[in-house]
Amino acid sequence: MNNSPWVTASRVALARIPTPVETCKYQWGSHRLLIKRDDLTDCPMSGNKIRKLEYLVGDALAHDCDTLITCGGVQSNHARATAIVARRMGLDCVLVLSGDAPAEFDGNLLLSKLSGADVRIYPDAGSDQRAERMHRIADELRDQDRRPYIITSGGSDEVGVLGYVKGAGEIADDLSQSAQRVSTILAAVGSGGTYAGLLLGAKLFGLEAAIVGASVDSTPDFWHPRLRDYIDRSIERWRLDVRVSDDDIVLIPAAGRGYALSTDAEIEFIAKFAGTTGIYLDPVYTGKTLYAFDQAVNDGRVKLDGDVLFVHTGGIFGLFPQRERFNQYINQT
Ligand SMILES: Cc1ncc(COP(=O)(O)O)c(C=O)c1O
C-alpha cells in the first residue's frame, strides 16, 4: 500500500508552490474564511490545472510524447493552461474547443491563441464528441510520425488527480503551522479532479476537515456516483492506503442558471468580494462556489463548527469575456 503516490508517478515542476494561505476579511459569525491562493500558482498558467498538469505532462514526457491534445469550452481555463505549459515545455498542443467561435479572441482563448496552440473550435458538442475528435486528431498525428498525448477534459483522470493529492499534503503542512481550526475545505467541482484529489489527500495526510465540493455544473446527485467511481479508480491505480465512504463526499449545488451562466446575484457577489478583499473570483467556478456556500451557511443548510478554507482555483481570465455584465453592475451602483 502506498502513502506517497508521487514517488512512483512522473512529475515536472511547473507551479509556484506552496501557495499562500490568507485570512480574509469575510467571516460567518466567529468562523473565518481562509483562502488557499491557488490562483497564484503562476500568472498565465495560473489556477488549479497546473497542479494536475505537473503529473500529466510528467506522464507525457515519460512516454516520449511530443504533442498534448486536450479539450474544453471556448473559455476553458484548463485548455489555456495546457497550451501554455506545452509551449513552456517545448511540446506542440492541439485544443479541441466546443462553443461558438467568437468574433474576437478574449480571455483564456486569447492566451491560448497567443501561445501558438492549434486551436480548433467546433459548435457546441457533448463530451463524447470532444473525446472522439481528440482520438481522431491523435490518429492523424500518429500517421505523421508524431507522438500525441491525450489529456482528458479538465485533466481529471487517475494521473491528474495526483496534483491535488499532493495539494492536500501542502494544505496539511499549512494548517499544522497555524493555530487555526479548519473544519471545512471548500472547492469547486467542474470535472472532479480537484475535489477527488483533495479528498484522497485529506485521508492520506490526516486532515480532519470535511471536504465540500460545489457543483458548478450539473447537480450533486449527478456528481456523487461519478466522484465515487473516480476516487475508487484512483485508489486502485496508486494502491492508496485510504478508505473513503460515501458520506465523505459532501457536495452542495452551485450551478445557478447553469454552467458558465451567471445570475445577477453572482455577479454582484464577485464584484463586492473584489471590492472588500482585493481578491478576484471568476464567474464560472470560484465565484459560483463561494456564493453558493455563503448562501448555504446563511440559510442554515450548512452548519459550521470551525473556520473554512476555500481553495481559490483561479480562473481570473474568465472575467474579461463577461465585461458587459460587470460594466452593467458598475454603472448601476
Ligand atoms: C478556475 C477553475 N476552478 C475550478 C475548476 C474545477 O476543477 P475540476 O475540473 O478539477 O473539478 C476548474 C475547471 O474545471 C477551473 O477552471
The ligand as a Gaussian input file, in Angstrom:
#p B3LYP/6-31G(d) Opt

LIG

0 1
 C      -10.879000      28.074000     -12.215000
 C      -11.360000      26.679000     -12.021000
 N      -11.746000      26.314000     -10.800000
 C      -12.223000      25.072000     -10.558000
 C      -12.345000      24.149000     -11.575000
 C      -12.900000      22.802000     -11.243000
 O      -11.862000      21.883000     -11.082000
 P      -12.062000      20.384000     -11.531000
 O      -12.231000      20.398000     -13.029000
 O      -10.828000      19.718000     -11.113000
 O      -13.280000      19.882000     -10.876000
 C      -11.927000      24.488000     -12.877000
 C      -12.044000      23.568000     -14.014000
 O      -12.955000      22.842000     -14.247000
 C      -11.432000      25.792000     -13.095000
 O      -11.029000      26.162000     -14.311000

